[in-house]
Amino acid sequence: MSDTLKIMLMAAASLLFAGLFVGVGLDADNYRYFLSRRTPRVLALIIAAVAIAQSSLVFQTITNNRILTPGIMGFDALYQVTQLLMVLLLGGLSVAMANVYLNFALSVAVMMLFSLLLFGFYFQKQQAGIMTLLLLGVIFGQLFGSLSSFFMMLLDPTEFALAQGKMFASFNNINNELVYLCLLPLALVVVLLYRQHRQLDVFWLERDNAISLGVDVKAVTKRVLLLVSVLVSVSTALVGPILFFGLLVANLTRQMCNSYQHRVLLVASSLLAVLMLLSGQWLLENLFALNTTLSVVINFFGGLYFLWLLIRQKI
């Protein structure tokens, strides 16, 4: 089966589940109410899926291995620390916290700066060992988590409640205020990443070969890292952190597609992620009556897949 046919099938299946999400139970009396509630939710799932899939795929490319993702490296926890710092330093009732647009813009800016400072040094060397990168990712994730807990203890009850609302989005508690705001940065980043697809293809030949073929590895890496920071901010703000979803989607996409080209992989990974989130959430709501959450299911199977990749040692 060709990659084009696979992409078309995933697109059709995604449209089917989106239609089920939005259309089931609508009639002439209630359609306005249900559409106003369901449409932002479906959009949020689609936006988060595309952001997680593309950020994970290109992050694996620039690190040249198949188990590193922004979630595993602590980017999600970094977003939460950023939100807490803003509450702590600026105050819960400040303009930066009350205005959802300004809050999101400041969060993205801080994420981009921190990601360059904390993770940029990975790529200054020839190629850091995989275990070293994993260890650093775990350390940063624990550090950011501990900082979040410490900062939460410093907040008064009002600011604590506000910080919780900012930090703990989930598939069942989507931040609807940010849905339409996230469309523009997501579209911009997707276009910019697609324009880098030829350089990203060369990255799989390893650093020295990429340099010999005329690719400015450091410049491309920094650009991609900044774009990844924006995507992580978008997905975490909408649905919260999902540790292993990016790992699962990126690796399944590479196994499913015959092509190595990123112009194919970026589209395929996005559609696969959208299909997985829409179908998973719809099945949980309609067949399993929300007895569990989608993030728990994803992290369970994603964690097993992560261990399988490590044991198989084909990373």
N, C-alpha and C positions, 0 to 999 in steps of 0.2 A: 504494500500500500504506500503510495507516495505521500510526502509530507504535506502537499497541498490538499489532498483528500482528507488527511487526518485533521488539518486545521479547519477545513470546512465542516467536518463532522462535529468537532468540539464547539465550533461557533453555533451550529444548529442546536446542539444539546444545551448550550448555555442559554440561548434564546428561549428554548422550551421551558427550562426551569425558571428563568426570569418571568416568563408569562404565567407560569403556575403560581409563583410568588405573588405577583401583582393581581392576577385576574380571578383566582378561585374565590367564589362566594360573592362576587360583585353583582349588583342589580341596579335598577334605575333609582332606587331610593338611597342606597348607601355608597354608591361608587365614589362620590366626592370625598367622603370621610376616609374611606379605606385607601384610596389612591394617595391622599395627602400623607398618610402614615406609612404606606408600603413603598412608595416610590423612593423616598430618601434612603430607606433601609437597603433596598436592592442596589441603589447607586453606591452606597457606602461599602457594601460587600464587593462590588465590582472594582471600585477605586482601590480598596485595600488589597484585593487579590492582585491587581496589576502592579501596584507599588511593591508588594512583597516579592512577587515573582521576578520582576526585572531587577530589583536591587540585589537579590540573592544571586541571580545568574551572572550579572556583570561583576559582582564582588568575587565570585569564584574564579572568574576569568582573570582579573588583575592579580589575584593571589596565586593563580595557577594550581589550584587543587579543588577537589570536589566536596569537601566537607565543611569548609568555612563559609559562614553566612553572617550578615550583619547582626542577626539575633544571637547567634552563638558567640559573637565577638563583643556583645554587650551594648550594641547601639540602642536597643529598646530601653534598657535600663538608663542609658545616658539621657534619653528624652525625658524620663520621669524625674531624674535629678534636676534637669533644666527647669521643669515646671515648678518643682519645689523651691529651687533657688529664687525664681522670680517671685513666688509668694512670700518667701522669707525676706528678701531684700527690698522688694517694692511694695509689699503689703497686699493683702487680699482684696482690698477695696480700691486699689490703684487703677488708673486708666488702662495700664498694660494687662491687667487681669480681667477687668470688666468688659473691655472691647475684645471680642473673640478674634477679630481680624488682626489687630495689633499683637495680641498674645501669640497667635500662630506664627506671625512674621518674626517676632523676637525669638521664639523657640527654634525656628528653622535656622536663623542666623547664628544662635549660640551653638546649635548642633553642628553646623558646618565648621565653625571655628574649633570646637573641641575635637571633632573627628580628625581634622588635619593635625592638631597638636598631639593627640593621643595615638592615632593609628598611622599617621604619615610616615613615621620612622620605620615602619615595617618594610617600606619599599625603597628605602635609601640604601639598603644592603643588596647583595646579589640575590639571594633567595633564602629567607629565614626557614629553618626547619619547621615541619608541620606541627610537631609536638610543642615546639617553642611558641608558635602562634596560638595553638589551642590553649596552652597554659596561660599565656597573656590574656586571651579572651576570657577565660574563666576567672582570672584574677580581677580584670576590669569589671566583669559582670558582678562579682561579689562585692567589689569596692563600691560600685554605684548603688547596689542594693543596700549596703550598710549605710552609705551616706543618706539614702532616701529615708531609712528608718530613723537615723539620727535627726535629720531635719524635721521629720514629722513630729518628733518629741518637743521641738522648740516652738511649734505653732500653738496659738491659742485655739479654742474650740471652733470659732467661726472660720478661721483660716484653714484649720484642719479639714473641715467639711468641704470647703472650696477646693482644697488641694486634692482630696479624694475624688471629687467630681471631675477634675482635670486629668487625673492619673489613671483611673481604673475604668476606662471604657472596655467594653466587651461586645461579643456578638449579640448578646441580649440587652445591651445597654449602649447602643451606638450614639455617638455625639452628633445629633442631627444638625446642629448649628454649623458644623464644619464641612458638611457634605458638599455643598455647592461651592464653598470657598476652596476646597481641595481640588476641584476639577481643573482649574487653570494651571496651578503649579504642576499637577500630574501630567497634563497634556504637554506642557513645555518641556518637562524632563524626558518624557517618552520620545518626543521629537529629537531632542539633543542626543539621547542615547542611540537612537536609530542612526543618526548621522555619524556616529562613531563606530558603526558596525564593522567596517573594513579594518580599522586599527585593532578592534577587539579580536577579530579573527586571527590576526598576526600574533597576539599575546599568547595563544596556545602553543606557539613555537618556542616559548621560553624567552627570557629577557634578552640574552645576548643575540639570538637570532632576530628578534624584533628590532633591536637597535641597528643591526647590520642591514636590515631591510628598510631603514629610514624612519622608523617610528620613534617619536620623542616619548619614551616610556614614562619618564617622570611627569611630564606635562599631562599626558593622557590619564595617568593614574590619579593625579590630583583632581582633574576635572571629573573623572568618574566617581571619585570619593565624595566630592561635593554633591554630585547628583544623587548618590546613594543616601547621603544624609537627608536630603529633601524627601526622598521616597520613604525612608524610615519614619520621618516625622509625620508624614501624611498617614501612613498605615497605623502607627501607634496612637495618633490622636483620634482616629476613627474607631478602631476596634481593640486597642490595647496591644500588648506584646504577645506574640505567638512564636515560641522559641524555634520549633522545628519545621514550620510550614514551608519556609523558603528553601530549606535543605531538601525537603521532600519534592517540591515542585521542580526545582532546578535539576535535580538528578533524574527524576522521572522523564523530564523533557529531553534531556540528553540521551537517555536510553530509548525513548520513543521515536526520536527524529533520526533520519538517515543523514541529514546535512549537519555540518559543523558550523555553518555560517550563522552569525548572530542576527542577521535580518530575518532568518527563519526561526531561530531559537527564541528571540524576544517575543515574537507574535505567538508562537506555540506555547511558551511558558505562561504568558498572560492568559490565554484562553483556557489552558489546563487549570490554572489557579482559580479563575472565575467559575469554571464548571465544578470544581471540587467544593468551593465555598457555598455556591448557590444550592447545589444538590445536597450537600451535607446538612446545611441549615434547614432546608425544606424537609428532608427526611426526618431530622430530629424533631421538628415541630409537629409534623403531621403523622408520623408513624410511631415515634417513641415518646410523644407527649412531653418533650423537654425534660426527660428524666436525667439527662446529662447535658453538658455544654459542648459545643463544637470544638472549642479550644482544647478541652481535655482529650477528646478523641484524636485530634490532630497531633497533639504532643505525645500521646501514647504511641501511635503508629510511627510518627516521625522519630521518636526516641529509639524504637526498635530498629528502624531503618538506619539511623545514625550508628548504632552499635554494629549492625551488620556490615556497614561500609568499613568500619574500623577493623573488624575481625577479618573481613575478606582482603583488606590491605590493597585494594585497587583504587586508591585515591590520588 
